[in-house]
Amino acid sequence: MAEKDEETGDDNNTPKNSKIALEEARLRFQGESERRNSVESKIGTILTVDAIIVSVVGVFQNLSVLLIGAMTVALLSVIVGIHGLRVQDYHKPGLDIDDYLQYIDDPPKPIRRKLLMSYMTAISGNEETTDPEKFFKGNKTKNDEKYRNLRLCQYLTVISLILILIHSASAVLC
């Protein structure tokens, strides 16, 4: 008769693939959480740069077309950045904390399977369903959208800085 593992209740002969898969899913979910924090921090930095650009340009007495263009582009970057930082519900795996008692009498293997599916659904969402009521974006898709906003903010900020440099260069040359 196979011995039972005290900690997990599994047979010692049972492959540990389900444990490995669940750990990998946890790590992937954690990676998406860290990715979210990273992109939001980077967007915040770009917004700070844009605020400095708008403040510095606003100091000039005679605003040229280039300076007005730089301010406009920086403000557009701010709008895109704020849109990227908008509050979104990120999905969490597993049951609500109050519902975890449902797991108490289940053997570990089905619990790991349910948790693994829950992690994967939180990360990937249910974006392939044809039922609009069941559709939701996964955390990865939401982070991808934030990164697209970040890249657009970066491009706009660089354009704004180039316009300021062109204005400065033309002022020095004239």
Protein Blocks (a to p, Z undefined) as FASTA:
>chain_A
ZZddfklopafklccklmmmmmmmmmmmmmmmmmmmmmmmmmmmmmmmmmmmmmmmmmpm
bdcfklmmmmmmmmmmmmmmmmmmpccddddedjdfklmmmmmmpcfklmmmmmmmmmmm
mmnopmkbcblklgccdfklmmmmmmmmmmmmmmmmmmmmmmmmmmmmmmmmZZ
